[in-house]
């Protein structure tokens, strides 16, 4: 199953990595590498993460990684990574 990254995920991740890199470029690189490893395991067991707290669709799941929520949608032929955010960003 192919993984596709939506524009919203990519732009949000870029902002997060820029913020981490202000303190340490090495930590930003390591965060990105670890996140990619976790995302790449999703096709093996796409339903292993909880149903999304933010969407009312059983095919949208929330992967939690280091305090960030990564919602993704399971489709017939791909998995779409929708966004990445801290839960505090979605309270408003």
N, C-alpha and C positions, 0 to 999 in steps of 0.2 A: 504494500500500500504506500502510495506516494504522500509525502508531507509537503504542503504548500504553506507559505507564510504570507499572511495578509499584510497590506500596507500599514494598517494601524499597529500591528505587532512590531513591524520593522522600525517604524518611527518611534514608538514608545521604548523599544529596546535601545535604540541609539541614544535617546535622552538619558536612560538609566546608565548606560555604559559611559557616557560623557561625564555624568555626575560622579560615578565611582572613580573614573580616571583622574579627576581633579585631585583626589587623594593619593591614588596609586594606579598607575597604568598596568602593572602586573596583576593586581587584583581584578581590574576590569577584564583583562584578557582571560584570567582564570575563571571568572564568573561566566563569561560568554562560552568558554569551552565546556564547563560543567553543565550549563543550561542546555547546550546543544546535545550533549550525551544523554541527558534526561529526555529531551524531546524525541531523540532518535529511538528510544525504547517504546514509545507509544504504539507504533504499529504492531508490536508483538502481543500486546494486551490492551487494546484501545479503551476497554470499559473498566480498567482497574482503578481509575481515579473517580472521585465522587461526581454525582450529577451536579451540574452548575447551580450555584447559589443565586446567580444573577440572571439566568435564562430559564425558561420553562419548556425545555426541550430535552428529552432523554438522551439525544445524541450530542449534546453539548456538555462537555466535562470540564472540571477545574483541576488542573495540576498545580500543586503548591510547591514552590521551590524557593527556599531561603526567604520566606516571608512574602514572596510575590505570587500572585495568582495568574496562571496562564490558561485562559479558556480556549478550548479547541472543539471543533465540530467534526464528528465522524460521518463521512459520506460513503457511498458505495465504493468509490474508487480512489478516494484520497482522505487525508486528514488535514483540515485547515486550522492552522494556528491563528487565532483571532486577535489576541491582545496580550499584554503583560502589564500588571499594575499591582500596587500595594492595596490592601483592603481599605485603608483609610482614604484612598483616593476616590472610592466609590460610595462613601457615606453620604455625600451631598446629592 
